[in-house]
Amino acid sequence: MIGKSRPQFLPTRFFLLIGLILLVVIGLIIRIMDLSIFNRKFLQHQGNVRTMHMVTTPAFRGMITDRNGFPLAVSTAVYSVWMNPHEFLATPENIQALKQLLDVDPKRIQSLVQNAKKPHAYVYLKRGISPDLAQTLRKQKLPGVYLQEDYKRFYPEGEVAAHVVGFTNIDDKGEEGLELAYNDWLSGKTGEKVVIQDRMGRAVTEVQSLQEQKPGNDLTLSIDKRIQYLAYRELMQGVKQNLAVSGSVIVLDVQTGEVLAMVNLPSFNPNNRAHDASDVFRNRAVTDIFEPGSTMKAFSLASAIDSGKYNADSTVDTSPGWMRVGRNLVRDEHDNGVITLAQVLQLSSNVGATKMILTLPPETLWSMLHRVGFGEMTGIGFPGEQAGRLVNRPVWKPFALATLSFGYGMSVTALQLAQAYSIFANNGIKRPVSLIKLDTVPHGQQVISPKVAQAMLALLEKDTTEKKATGYLAHVPGYRVAGKTGTAHMTGAHGYEKHRYHSSFVGVAPVSHPRFVVAVVIHDPHGKQYLGGFVSAPVFEKIMEGTLRLYNIQPDA
């Protein structure tokens, strides 16, 4: 056995090992070629999908201001908190932290984590939190919880201007009022850019800007913050004193057609409206219609004078205080006997107005009411505005014409009343009304002759100067005021209701050089008084007096 050599197996194993290594190298080379050459575009696209994302940056919504630049609606920076359920560690400590900071129900968090299906799913936990709270949350460094910068609307005047300005929703889009009407103008354009994100979803670097962020445009209203507050305060006092259900006030600049104040009660706080009923959001001054009552007698007299059959010195016999029209009776509160046209307004005589209108062609009164704007939109552009109701009958029955002469059988809005009375104050010219501050005064339309308009101002002034007149409580010390009261029964499920009324007063001042129209409408008063002369006229007096003082209008009485 000594001297024989052992078999040599080393070369075989060596070559086998070398062969295996070569196969692996060749496989790697093929794989590298496959990844880098044949599937390069596909793999780059997949990588970009997982790391590159398009993100939007919210646009700063334009500011809404009053005519003097005081803010009525501004946007403030806030943050929204969202969570990726797949990344969030649902430990008791993390869940407790979210509960304390955001007041989120722990059961909701656990449900989100357990039921998450999509790998990139996310859900909002809280929207509109303050920057301070966002900073506190950021320090917690909770995995899977992220912050997104947003904007939230803030309304400095609160409930005073709520119905005019309106409000936005959680996504900062207009939902009511002028926020809705001018949403496109105020919104601007959101920015878009492509960013690279890490595996935690955080932006690492910006790759490309696709669209520059463009802030919204500012909106300057015709509203005067001072007059708006004055009107709101006095309307609130009037509604409370008379135990009324609701009310509206319009203050109109006669010279331009601009609305200086538009207020309603009940109102709401647009900064905190979680518990408000939806019906409180509507702007009653333009959306609620009602029968105007005796405020229409001014236009009945205007149509009578315009016909040429009557003048300011004409008289009407109203004895015995009632008259039969067909099968119906028209009544006055008292037997006023023979009265002048001025006394028809002062005493608010239904019989006087009826007798005059029934002596004229049937279409005369309807034509006058239509020309001054009743039965059609004012064109103010406010969402939900109503046109009211003014029917042009092919054949007018005498009683339908009679009731129309003292404000029944038609319906109007408070804004329509203010615009119609501004025609008397503007020498018979009807100007468009506007909630936006105007740079130039729009051309109006001559709908009543200057002679008739001036005659009506003189007649309406007597309704506030005589102590026995229905509008005496509307007179403003030091100023000449022209106006008319109105009291009309409210309608219910079974027709007119006995003890429910619309009480109103509309007036112009100063008569020597008319500048302002104020319309006050108070609905359903339950106090000791219900007549417009006692309910709405005192509110008118305080608002008109304050407006004249604030604008430094010289006394003319």
ROMARVO-613812 format. One record per residue (C-alpha): x, y, z; residue in three letters. Coordinates in steps of 0.05 Angstrom, whole numbers, padded with zeros to 5 digits, always signed. Layout:
ROMARVO-613812
XYZALA...
This chain:
ROMARVO-613812
+00000+00000+00000MET+00060+00043+00011ILE+00078+00084-00051GLY+00007+00086-00083LYS-00022+00158-00092SER-00095+00180-00071ARG-00146+00199-00127PRO-00146+00273-00146GLN-00219+00302-00140PHE-00199+00375-00131LEU-00200+00395-00204PRO-00272+00370-00213THR-00299+00408-00153ARG-00260+00469-00173PHE-00289+00471-00242PHE-00359+00459-00215LEU-00352+00518-00168LEU-00324+00562-00223ILE-00383+00542-00267GLY-00433+00560-00214LEU-00401+00628-00203ILE-00402+00642-00277LEU-00476+00624-00282LEU-00491+00671-00225VAL-00450+00727-00257VAL-00484+00716-00323ILE-00552+00717-00289GLY-00535+00782-00254LEU-00511+00812-00319ILE-00576+00792-00353ILE-00617+00819-00295ARG-00579+00884-00296ILE-00590+00891-00371MET-00664+00875-00361ASP-00672+00927-00306LEU-00629+00982-00337SER-00645+00974-00410ILE-00708+00934-00426PHE-00752+00955-00366ASN-00720+01021-00350ARG-00781+01065-00367LYS-00829+01020-00330PHE-00786+01019-00267LEU-00775+01094-00268GLN-00849+01105-00274HIS-00863+01058-00215GLN-00811+01093-00173GLY-00839+01161-00189ASN-00909+01137-00172VAL-00885+01117-00103ARG-00842+01178-00088THR-00866+01235-00132MET-00934+01265-00117HIS-00973+01325-00140MET-00996+01368-00082VAL-01041+01429-00081THR-01031+01491-00040THR-01095+01527-00019PRO-01108+01597-00047ALA-01119+01655+00000PHE-01192+01676-00006ARG-01204+01750-00021GLY-01225+01796+00035MET-01295+01826+00040ILE-01297+01897+00066THR-01348+01951+00077ASP-01347+02015+00035ARG-01295+02047+00081ASN-01247+01988+00081GLY-01267+01956+00147PHE-01262+01879+00143PRO-01326+01840+00142LEU-01295+01773+00122ALA-01222+01752+00125VAL-01184+01687+00118SER-01138+01662+00173THR-01088+01605+00170ALA-01111+01540+00203VAL-01090+01467+00197TYR-01125+01402+00182SER-01102+01337+00216VAL-01103+01273+00175TRP-01080+01202+00189MET-01054+01143+00149ASN-01083+01084+00187PRO-01029+01037+00161HIS-00973+01079+00190GLU-01006+01098+00256PHE-00985+01059+00317LEU-01049+01049+00356ALA-01016+01047+00424THR-01055+01071+00485PRO-01007+01129+00492GLU-01016+01153+00420ASN-01092+01145+00422ILE-01095+01183+00487GLN-01053+01239+00458ALA-01102+01248+00400LEU-01161+01246+00446LYS-01133+01301+00490GLN-01109+01346+00434LEU-01164+01337+00382LEU-01222+01309+00424ASP-01226+01248+00378VAL-01263+01186+00402ASP-01212+01130+00415PRO-01262+01079+00387LYS-01262+01116+00322ARG-01186+01114+00317ILE-01184+01040+00332GLN-01238+01027+00280SER-01200+01066+00227LEU-01137+01026+00240VAL-01172+00959+00240GLN-01215+00971+00179ASN-01164+01006+00134ALA-01161+00970+00067LYS-01124+01014+00017LYS-01048+01017+00028PRO-01048+01092+00020HIS-01114+01108+00054ALA-01120+01170+00095TYR-01175+01203+00134VAL-01186+01272+00166TYR-01185+01271+00242LEU-01198+01345+00253LYS-01203+01406+00208ARG-01192+01479+00222GLY-01148+01474+00284ILE-01107+01535+00306SER-01033+01543+00290PRO-01016+01537+00364ASP-01052+01470+00370LEU-01019+01447+00306ALA-00950+01463+00335GLN-00966+01424+00398THR-00988+01364+00356LEU-00926+01369+00313ARG-00882+01362+00375LYS-00916+01297+00393GLN-00886+01265+00329LYS-00942+01214+00324LEU-00928+01164+00267PRO-00979+01167+00211GLY-01009+01233+00234VAL-00998+01293+00188TYR-01016+01367+00184LEU-01043+01403+00123GLN-01046+01479+00119GLU-01114+01509+00103ASP-01152+01574+00110TYR-01213+01588+00152LYS-01261+01647+00144ARG-01270+01696+00202PHE-01325+01747+00206TYR-01307+01806+00251PRO-01378+01835+00252GLU-01410+01769+00271GLY-01486+01769+00270GLU-01491+01843+00251VAL-01472+01831+00178ALA-01484+01755+00175ALA-01542+01755+00126HIS-01508+01800+00076VAL-01438+01770+00077VAL-01460+01697+00087GLY-01408+01644+00102PHE-01364+01590+00072THR-01364+01514+00084ASN-01308+01471+00112ILE-01272+01473+00045ASP-01273+01550+00044ASP-01326+01553-00012LYS-01383+01603-00008GLY-01447+01573+00018GLU-01493+01632+00034GLU-01498+01706+00020GLY-01446+01745-00020LEU-01395+01691-00003GLU-01436+01647-00049LEU-01456+01699-00101ALA-01383+01721-00112TYR-01349+01654-00097ASN-01311+01652-00162ASP-01286+01723-00153TRP-01264+01712-00082LEU-01235+01641-00088SER-01173+01651-00131GLY-01135+01590-00157LYS-01100+01536-00117THR-01028+01521-00133GLY-01003+01454-00159GLU-00932+01426-00154LYS-00896+01359-00159VAL-00855+01340-00098VAL-00813+01280-00077ILE-00837+01248-00013GLN-00803+01201+00035ASP-00834+01137+00059ARG-00869+01175+00114MET-00905+01219+00064GLY-00865+01281+00080ARG-00844+01327+00023ALA-00768+01324+00013VAL-00759+01370-00046THR-00799+01405-00100GLU-00790+01378-00170VAL-00835+01422-00212GLN-00887+01477-00204SER-00947+01462-00248LEU-00992+01521-00229GLN-00975+01582-00188GLU-01020+01598-00129GLN-01064+01658-00144LYS-01100+01693-00086PRO-01173+01712-00092GLY-01198+01783-00107ASN-01222+01829-00052ASP-01295+01851-00052LEU-01316+01921-00029THR-01389+01926-00009LEU-01435+01986-00009SER-01451+01970+00064ILE-01428+02022+00115ASP-01407+01985+00178LYS-01431+02042+00223ARG-01501+02045+00192ILE-01505+01969+00192GLN-01492+01966+00266TYR-01539+02024+00280LEU-01595+01990+00241ALA-01583+01923+00274TYR-01583+01953+00344ARG-01648+01992+00334GLU-01683+01934+00299LEU-01665+01888+00357MET-01693+01938+00406GLN-01757+01945+00365GLY-01767+01870+00358VAL-01756+01859+00433LYS-01801+01915+00455GLN-01858+01892+00411ASN-01847+01817+00424LEU-01842+01806+00349ALA-01820+01743+00313VAL-01775+01775+00261SER-01757+01839+00225GLY-01717+01871+00169SER-01687+01940+00155VAL-01660+01970+00091ILE-01621+02035+00088VAL-01613+02060+00017LEU-01572+02118-00011ASP-01620+02154-00058VAL-01566+02187-00099GLN-01530+02123-00119THR-01577+02065-00105GLY-01525+02034-00058GLU-01550+01994+00002VAL-01517+02023+00064LEU-01548+01973+00112ALA-01588+01909+00105MET-01603+01874+00171VAL-01650+01819+00195ASN-01673+01787+00259LEU-01666+01733+00282PRO-01594+01730+00261SER-01536+01682+00273PHE-01462+01682+00287ASN-01426+01659+00224PRO-01364+01643+00265ASN-01402+01591+00306ASN-01465+01566+00274ARG-01464+01493+00296ALA-01531+01497+00333HIS-01568+01545+00287ASP-01629+01523+00248ALA-01622+01529+00172SER-01681+01578+00165ASP-01643+01631+00206VAL-01592+01636+00150PHE-01638+01667+00098ARG-01635+01742+00084ASN-01707+01759+00098ARG-01700+01829+00068ALA-01696+01798-00002VAL-01724+01728+00006THR-01787+01737+00049ASP-01848+01766+00015ILE-01909+01796+00050PHE-01970+01839+00035GLU-01948+01911+00046PRO-02013+01941+00069GLY-02021+02017+00071SER-01950+02033+00047THR-01981+02021-00023MET-02029+02079-00014LYS-01973+02126-00034ALA-01971+02093-00102PHE-02047+02093-00107SER-02046+02169-00097LEU-01988+02175-00146ALA-02027+02138-00199SER-02087+02182-00186ALA-02047+02246-00193ILE-02010+02219-00253ASP-02077+02206-00287SER-02092+02280-00286GLY-02159+02269-00253LYS-02134+02288-00184TYR-02084+02337-00155ASN-02055+02352-00087ALA-02115+02396-00070ASP-02169+02345-00088SER-02216+02317-00036THR-02252+02251-00026VAL-02316+02238+00012ASP-02306+02177+00056THR-02372+02180+00094SER-02399+02140+00129PRO-02332+02106+00140GLY-02347+02046+00097TRP-02368+02028+00027MET-02394+01966-00008ARG-02354+01940-00067VAL-02392+01883-00099GLY-02410+01836-00042ARG-02353+01861+00002ASN-02343+01918+00050LEU-02284+01966+00052VAL-02278+02000+00120ARG-02241+02056+00155ASP-02229+02057+00230GLU-02271+02120+00235HIS-02319+02161+00193ASP-02270+02214+00168ASN-02319+02251+00123GLY-02292+02293+00066VAL-02216+02291+00068ILE-02158+02315+00025THR-02108+02270-00009LEU-02058+02286+00045ALA-02108+02263+00097GLN-02119+02198+00059VAL-02046+02184+00077LEU-02048+02215+00146GLN-02110+02176+00167LEU-02092+02116+00124SER-02162+02115+00094SER-02179+02051+00057ASN-02244+02082+00033VAL-02209+02143+00006GLY-02158+02102-00033ALA-02211+02056-00060THR-02257+02111-00084LYS-02201+02145-00122MET-02176+02081-00156ILE-02245+02058-00176LEU-02255+02123-00215THR-02193+02108-00258LEU-02183+02058-00314PRO-02168+01989-00283PRO-02097+01983-00311GLU-02076+02051-00282THR-02056+02027-00213LEU-02024+01962-00237TRP-01982+02001-00287SER-01956+02047-00232MET-01938+01989-00186LEU-01904+01952-00243HIS-01864+02014-00265ARG-01835+02024-00195VAL-01811+01952-00192GLY-01862+01910-00156PHE-01870+01839-00183GLY-01799+01834-00210GLU-01728+01824-00185MET-01689+01885-00163THR-01627+01858-00199GLY-01585+01863-00136ILE-01557+01793-00150GLY-01568+01764-00081PHE-01579+01688-00078PRO-01651+01669-00065GLY-01680+01738-00080GLU-01756+01736-00092GLN-01793+01777-00144ALA-01856+01783-00102GLY-01925+01778-00133ARG-01963+01828-00175LEU-02015+01797-00220VAL-02039+01833-00282ASN-02110+01809-00290ARG-02143+01809-00359PRO-02207+01832-00326VAL-02204+01871-00260TRP-02260+01859-00211LYS-02274+01922-00170PRO-02258+01890-00103PHE-02192+01861-00128ALA-02173+01932-00151LEU-02197+01961-00085ALA-02155+01914-00042THR-02095+01928-00086LEU-02103+02002-00073SER-02089+01992+00002PHE-02036+01938-00005GLY-02071+01871-00007TYR-02072+01820-00063GLY-01998+01831-00077MET-01933+01814-00042SER-01866+01850-00038VAL-01798+01846-00004THR-01768+01899+00042ALA-01716+01916-00011LEU-01770+01928-00063GLN-01806+01976-00015LEU-01742+02016-00004ALA-01727+02019-00079GLN-01798+02041-00096ALA-01798+02098-00045TYR-01730+02121-00070SER-01764+02138-00136ILE-01805+02192-00101PHE-01740+02218-00070ALA-01704+02217-00137ASN-01751+02260-00179ASN-01785+02199-00208GLY-01721+02163-00230ILE-01714+02089-00214LYS-01641+02071-00201ARG-01614+02000-00196PRO-01598+01979-00125VAL-01529+01952-00108SER-01494+01916-00051LEU-01427+01930-00084ILE-01393+01998-00076LYS-01401+02036-00141LEU-01348+02078-00176ASP-01399+02113-00220THR-01473+02127-00209VAL-01514+02085-00257PRO-01564+02118-00304HIS-01634+02109-00279GLY-01701+02104-00315GLN-01755+02158-00310GLN-01816+02119-00287VAL-01855+02175-00254ILE-01856+02248-00276SER-01816+02295-00231PRO-01880+02335-00218LYS-01916+02274-00190VAL-01856+02252-00150ALA-01849+02321-00117GLN-01923+02324-00103ALA-01920+02256-00069MET-01861+02278-00025LEU-01901+02337-00002ALA-01962+02293+00014LEU-01919+02240+00049LEU-01885+02293+00091GLU-01952+02312+00122LYS-01959+02240+00147ASP-01900+02253+00195THR-01915+02325+00216THR-01987+02322+00240GLU-01995+02294+00310LYS-02058+02256+00289LYS-02023+02226+00228ALA-02005+02152+00229THR-01931+02166+00217GLY-01920+02221+00268TYR-01872+02179+00311LEU-01826+02175+00251ALA-01810+02250+00250HIS-01736+02266+00262VAL-01723+02330+00302PRO-01689+02381+00258GLY-01704+02346+00193TYR-01761+02342+00144ARG-01784+02270+00135VAL-01834+02240+00085ALA-01861+02170+00095GLY-01919+02122+00104LYS-01940+02069+00153THR-01966+02000+00135GLY-02004+01947+00173THR-02028+01883+00140ALA-02057+01819+00167HIS-02013+01757+00161MET-02040+01697+00124THR-02042+01627+00153GLY-02069+01559+00135ALA-02141+01584+00138HIS-02133+01653+00108GLY-02121+01719+00143TYR-02107+01713+00217GLU-02140+01762+00265LYS-02083+01779+00312HIS-02021+01772+00269ARG-01994+01829+00228TYR-01938+01856+00185HIS-01921+01925+00212SER-01879+01972+00169SER-01856+02043+00156PHE-01818+02070+00096VAL-01791+02141+00094GLY-01746+02192+00060VAL-01702+02247+00090ALA-01685+02303+00085PRO-01744+02324+00042VAL-01710+02388+00018SER-01653+02348-00013HIS-01670+02273-00007PRO-01610+02229+00011ARG-01634+02167+00047PHE-01691+02118+00046VAL-01703+02073+00107VAL-01752+02015+00104ALA-01770+01980+00170VAL-01812+01917+00169VAL-01829+01880+00233ILE-01867+01814+00228HIS-01917+01786+00278ASP-01912+01833+00338PRO-01946+01807+00401HIS-01938+01868+00446GLY-01990+01920+00463LYS-01984+01953+00395GLN-01987+01924+00325TYR-01997+01984+00279LEU-01938+02005+00236GLY-01941+02076+00264GLY-01927+02050+00335PHE-01884+01989+00320VAL-01839+02008+00260SER-01841+02084+00257ALA-01801+02094+00322PRO-01748+02046+00296VAL-01745+02085+00231PHE-01736+02150+00270GLU-01675+02126+00308LYS-01642+02095+00247ILE-01655+02155+00202MET-01632+02205+00255GLU-01567+02166+00266GLY-01554+02160+00192THR-01564+02234+00180LEU-01517+02251+00237ARG-01463+02202+00215LEU-01463+02231+00145TYR-01464+02303+00170ASN-01528+02321+00133ILE-01550+02392+00149GLN-01617+02399+00185PRO-01671+02427+00139ASP-01732+02433+00184ALA
